[in-house]
Amino acid sequence: MTYQPDRSSATDPAEQRRVDEKIAARMGISVEELHEIDRRVAEDIAARDAVPAEQRIVDDNPKFTKGFGPVTPENEIQPGEIREHYRNSEAASPPDEQPS
């Protein structure tokens, strides 16, 4: 995990830097780029969390409703399941109006 003031995995900043360098090297980016990615993700999470849960738009897309929590047959994404969801969604939605 890269440096996050509220969720640091290392107690020593020098140790955290070494961890970040290893992660960045595996990703083929600089440590600064890794930290920028972390900052953008943190901003996205903060923006998402600012929206009350009851106002969030959530459909039955298995990409967002499965794969979290315990590994059970009901919770595992099956091969082709996401593709099938999008096919069914496209078939159910009205076609875009074409200008004449």
C-alpha positions, -999 to 999 in steps of 0.1 A, spaced: 0 0 0 13 34 -8 15 62 17 -19 73 29 -18 94 61 -49 78 75 -40 42 64 -2 38 64 9 2 64 44 10 76 52 28 108 84 43 95 82 68 65 115 54 51 100 18 52 69 31 35 91 47 8 108 13 2 74 -4 -1 62 23 -25 94 19 -46 88 -18 -49 51 -13 -59 60 14 -84 88 -7 -99 64 -36 -104 39 -13 -121 66 3 -142 59 39 -130 77 63 -107 69 66 -70 55 101 -76 31 87 -103 20 60 -78 13 87 -51 -6 107 -77 -28 77 -85 -34 72 -47 -44 109 -44 -69 106 -73 -83 74 -59 -87 90 -25 -105 120 -42 -128 96 -60 -136 77 -29 -143 110 -10 -166 122 -38 -185 88 -38 -188 88 0 -202 124 -1 -233 110 -20 -258 95 5 -261 57 -1 -298 60 -9 -291 85 -37 -264 63 -54 -274 47 -87 -268 9 -85 -281 -16 -109 -278 -54 -109 -245 -54 -128 -225 -83 -114 -193 -62 -118 -206 -41 -89 -228 -65 -69 -206 -97 -69 -171 -106 -60 -170 -89 -26 -171 -107 7 -170 -144 13 -163 -168 -17 -196 -186 -23 -211 -199 -55 -237 -170 -54 -210 -144 -49 -186 -156 -77 -187 -139 -111 -191 -167 -136 -174 -166 -170 -194 -145 -195 -218 -132 -168 -208 -96 -172 -209 -98 -210 -244 -113 -207 -256 -86 -184 -245 -59 -209 -262 -78 -238 -294 -80 -218 -292 -43 -208 -286 -32 -244 -316 -54 -256 -338 -39 -230 -329 -2 -236 -346 18 -263 -325 25 -294 -310 60 -296 -330 83 -318 -312 90 -351 -316 125 -366 -333 124 -400 
